[in-house]
């Protein structure tokens, strides 16, 4: 869990039935659900996913048990924020059992940034080489002399 906290944007504890066991304020921030509309204990984690297909993939993902010498896999899905906007994330999973053999899951959530828009181009790109010569400047209303 400590490693997931160091790498991921949020860590969520789930019961064996994939409902939220422990509230995660950082998940609320990621999904824009701070305040009264936060993710509640008992809420179904798969219902936080944007697409029905992702819900099935998630259920399969948490059922897979890696071999002891393997690193756990990851799953790329989209979660749904409070505005119903898809948020691309990468999920990490580990699980544990309590003394009564009840299974619990720990899910690390890392925003993957697929939805981040590229930075806009600068208004005046740097001009180098032959383009810097006055004869190569194209007249436009912005650079014409009145």
C-alpha positions as CSV (number, residue, x, y, z in Angstrom):
1,X,0.0,0.0,0.0
2,X,2.8,2.4,0.8
3,X,4.3,2.0,-2.7
4,X,0.9,2.6,-4.3
5,X,0.6,5.8,-2.2
6,X,3.9,7.0,-3.4
7,X,3.2,6.3,-7.1
8,X,-0.6,6.9,-7.5
9,X,-2.8,9.9,-7.2
10,X,-5.3,8.0,-5.0
11,X,-5.5,4.7,-3.2
12,X,-8.9,3.0,-2.6
13,X,-9.7,0.1,-0.3
14,X,-12.4,-2.2,-1.5
15,X,-14.4,-5.1,0.1
16,X,-14.5,-8.4,-1.6
17,X,-17.7,-7.4,-3.5
18,X,-15.8,-4.4,-4.9
19,X,-17.6,-1.8,-2.9
20,X,-15.6,1.0,-1.3
21,X,-14.4,0.0,2.2
22,X,-12.6,3.2,3.1
23,X,-13.3,6.7,1.8
24,X,-10.5,8.2,-0.3
25,X,-10.4,12.0,-0.2
26,X,-7.8,12.0,-3.0
27,X,-10.1,10.0,-5.3
28,X,-12.8,12.6,-4.6
29,X,-10.4,15.3,-5.8
30,X,-9.5,13.4,-8.9
31,X,-13.1,12.8,-9.8
32,X,-14.2,16.4,-8.8
33,X,-16.4,14.9,-6.1
34,X,-15.3,16.9,-3.1
35,X,-17.9,18.2,-0.6
36,X,-21.2,16.4,-0.2
37,X,-20.9,14.4,-3.4
38,X,-17.8,12.4,-2.5
39,X,-17.4,8.6,-3.1
40,X,-19.2,6.9,-0.2
41,X,-18.4,3.8,1.8
42,X,-20.4,0.9,0.3
43,X,-20.5,2.5,-3.2
44,X,-19.7,0.1,-6.0
45,X,-16.2,0.9,-7.5
46,X,-17.1,-0.5,-10.9
47,X,-19.9,2.0,-11.1
48,X,-17.3,4.8,-11.0
49,X,-16.0,3.6,-14.4
50,X,-17.2,5.4,-17.5
51,X,-17.8,2.5,-19.9
52,X,-19.7,-0.7,-19.2
53,X,-16.9,-2.6,-21.0
54,X,-14.4,-1.2,-18.5
55,X,-16.5,-2.5,-15.7
56,X,-16.1,-6.1,-17.0
57,X,-12.4,-5.6,-17.6
58,X,-12.0,-4.3,-14.0
59,X,-13.8,-7.3,-12.5
60,X,-11.5,-9.7,-14.5
61,X,-8.5,-7.6,-13.5
62,X,-9.0,-7.9,-9.8
63,X,-9.7,-11.7,-10.1
64,X,-6.3,-12.3,-11.6
65,X,-3.7,-13.4,-9.1
66,X,-0.1,-12.7,-10.1
67,X,2.5,-15.3,-9.3
68,X,4.8,-14.5,-6.4
69,X,7.7,-13.5,-8.7
70,X,5.6,-11.4,-11.0
71,X,4.7,-7.7,-10.6
72,X,1.0,-7.0,-10.5
73,X,-0.5,-5.9,-13.8
74,X,-2.2,-2.6,-14.6
75,X,-5.4,-1.7,-16.3
76,X,-6.1,1.4,-18.4
77,X,-9.7,2.5,-18.1
78,X,-11.8,5.7,-17.9
79,X,-13.4,6.8,-14.7
80,X,-16.3,9.3,-14.6
81,X,-16.0,12.6,-12.8
82,X,-18.9,14.5,-11.2
83,X,-19.5,16.2,-14.6
84,X,-19.8,12.8,-16.3
85,X,-16.6,13.5,-18.1
86,X,-14.3,10.5,-18.8
87,X,-11.0,10.6,-16.8
88,X,-8.3,8.3,-18.2
89,X,-6.6,6.4,-15.4
90,X,-4.2,3.5,-14.9
91,X,-5.3,1.2,-12.1
92,X,-2.9,-0.9,-10.0
93,X,-4.2,-3.8,-7.8
94,X,-3.2,-5.8,-4.8
95,X,-5.3,-7.9,-2.5
96,X,-5.1,-9.3,1.0
97,X,-7.1,-11.6,3.3
98,X,-8.0,-11.0,6.9
99,X,-7.9,-13.7,9.7
100,X,-11.3,-14.9,8.5
101,X,-10.1,-15.4,4.9
102,X,-12.2,-12.4,3.7
103,X,-10.6,-10.9,0.6
104,X,-10.0,-7.2,0.3
105,X,-8.6,-5.2,-2.6
106,X,-6.3,-2.1,-2.7
107,X,-6.6,-0.1,-5.9
108,X,-4.1,2.5,-6.9
109,X,-5.4,5.1,-9.3
110,X,-3.0,7.1,-11.4
111,X,-4.4,9.7,-13.8
112,X,-2.9,8.8,-17.2
113,X,-3.2,12.2,-18.7
114,X,-4.6,11.0,-22.1
115,X,-7.2,13.8,-21.9
116,X,-4.7,16.6,-21.3
117,X,-4.7,19.0,-24.2
118,X,-1.4,19.9,-25.8
119,X,0.0,23.3,-24.9
120,X,-1.1,26.0,-27.5
121,X,1.6,27.1,-29.9
122,X,3.2,30.4,-29.1
123,X,1.7,33.4,-30.9
124,X,5.1,34.4,-32.3
125,X,7.2,31.3,-33.0
126,X,11.0,31.8,-32.9
127,X,12.3,32.6,-36.4
128,X,15.6,31.2,-37.3
129,X,17.8,30.8,-40.4
130,X,16.5,32.0,-43.8
131,X,13.1,32.8,-42.2
132,X,14.8,35.6,-40.2
133,X,15.6,37.6,-43.4
134,X,13.2,40.5,-44.0
135,X,12.5,39.4,-47.6
136,X,11.0,36.1,-46.2
137,X,8.5,37.9,-44.0
138,X,4.9,37.6,-45.3
139,X,2.9,40.8,-45.1
140,X,-0.2,40.5,-43.0
141,X,-2.5,42.9,-41.3
142,X,-0.6,42.4,-38.0
143,X,2.8,43.3,-39.4
144,X,1.8,45.8,-42.1
145,X,2.7,49.5,-41.7
146,X,-0.2,52.0,-41.8
